């Protein structure tokens, strides 16, 4: 956590940042609600659990954003009664719009992960994607996850930044930053400019990401909250290096000047390397070196 900011200030920064980001979040991160998106979230569930996922009647997503995880799980038939929570009203508004366009029904509730407005034992699955690293008080949040989860229920969190993997990712980011002027010249793109107010939004990026984790730290946090069968795994190494290289280059250019052919190359290349990571690396290398960590655990069953 940034030492100069309180937990309240970090929550406020997350709300403001994600409210602004909501309108372009899906396009920025390539969020997909087609069959590809369904396959992606099922793969994440499978990796986190170490087995084929079952069906969960009542689910709660923490920091649901625009709905990537929950809406694709609904489409895949892995959950039935879906509740989505987020601290950002803007994200929830986009999520509801996405759900409506897909013909899906979800309950959306603005909520702080550390103070969930739900009763005890209310859900069979509590899940999240790229959310834990935004939460100031993780111990309190995990206590809330345990409280609202029914006995025998499951938690699954994916897309959490690995501390060592994040350090490795700095290498392609630095190289891409150095190469950006030559790359823009090669594709005929102008330099990116920040719109009025954009500087404030960009500054918040250094505030909203509170944590990067080691597998052991996440495991201890879940265990301390009372969870059993805690499992940590990692995903994305080559895909992450490739993705951050391209994102860094693209962020330096006027978006209107980036050719469609380049975007198609970056998108397809990322998916190809995701597959290489999954098939060749993720089951052979330590979780800590991958960019993303996945966590699963279960609540003790009723006596």
Secondary structure, DSSP 8 states (H G I E B T S, - for coil): --TTS-HHHHHHHHHHHHHHHGGGHHHHHT---SHHHHHHHHHHHHHHHTS----EEEEEEES-TTSHHHHHHHHHTSEEEEEEEES-HHHHHHHHHHHHHHT---EEEE-BTTB--S-TT-EEEEEEES-GGG-S-HHHHHHHHHHHEEEEEEEEEEEEEBHHHHHHHHHHHHHHHHHHHHHHHHHT--B----TTHHHHHHHHHHH----B-HHHHHHHHHHTT-EEEEEEEE-SHHHHHHHHHHHHHHTB-GGGS-HHHHHHHHHHHHHHHHHIIIIITTTS-GGGSSEEEEEEE-----
